[in-house]
């Protein structure tokens, strides 16, 4: 990275700023997820390297500002992991992962206090507003559940989902667009809690559903094309027939 940013290095790299690199950080993170889910180990390794490049790149730009370098980033991370794992690096005994999380939160709060940044924070503070909405809903629900604001069991979430669906039906019956949008949001949020109760991150659940849809739609489209048809020329019932064929084939 230092070679690329040198006076006789790469013109494109030398033009980059922390602001200009932000989209690449998000893009590379998503590509890592896609590679991970593909099961292609070599692709996963490659994409992890691309993501690491973004960390190295940003650190190099900060080093040129006189702020910090990549070594300090790594050292700070190692120090943090040791502090927050006293059950591994110290003498603290824990019985399960829930105790680990509780200790982590307490240690983090102590760190903030030592840094002079221990201003009173709400339960939901600190969850980035820029997270994808589905992931943020999951994190908000988890934070609320951590202080006891949650349904006690799966049945409670399921009942709440039925309640929200009934309210959505009522809004649809009145053709109240504002109410429809409101109730759709409540349904989606409740679904994230249902996913969490079942032990499946909603982001993963929806990503898997997206992948299935792409696979089945593509199979439907190719089957129609092999019969000499374009999808836009077919009726909905004809497309559904191809869809069912593709769905059965996938199974």
C-alpha positions, 0 to 999 in steps of 0.5 A: 500500500505504501508503494502504491501511495508513493509519489511514483505510485498509482495515480488512482490510489493517490487520488483516493480519500477516506470519503471516496473509499466508503462505498468500496468498504460496503461493496467488499463486505457484501462480496465477502458474504456472497462468497461465503454463502456460495461455498467456494472456498477460494472465492471466499479467500479472495474476497477476504483479501479485498476487504482487508485491502480496504482496512489497510488502505484507510489505515495508510491514509490515516498514517499520512495524516499522522493519526495512526498506522496499521500496526496500531490498529492491530495492536489496539484490537489485540489489547481489546480482545484480551481485556474483554476475554478475562475468562480466557486471558485472566482468572474469571470463570463463566458458565455460558455465552450469556455470561460472556456477553454480560461481561463484555458489556460491563467491560466495554462500559468501564472502558468508556468511563475510563476514556471519559465518554461514559455519558448516560446512554439508552439501551438502543444507543450505539446501533448504527442507523446506517445498517441495513434495515433488516439487520438493524431491526434484529439488533434493536430487538436483541437489545430490547430483549437483553433488558427483558422487553421481549415475548417470553416464548415463541408462542408470544411472538407468533400471537403478535404476528397474527395480531399485526397481520390482522391490523394490516388486513384492516388497513388494507380494507380501509385503503389507508395507505399511511396505515398500510405502510405502518402495519407492514413495518410492524409485520416485518419487525415482528418477523425479525423477532420470530427469526431470532427466537428460532435461532435464525438471523433474519438477514440470513433467512431473507438472503437464502429466500432471495437466492431461491427466488433467483434460482427458480425464476432463472430456471423458469425463464430458461425452461420457457426459452427452451420451448421458444417462449419469452416470459413477457409473452406468457400468461401468469398461469403459463408462467406459474406452470414453468415456475412449478416445474422449476421448483420441483426440479430444484427439490 
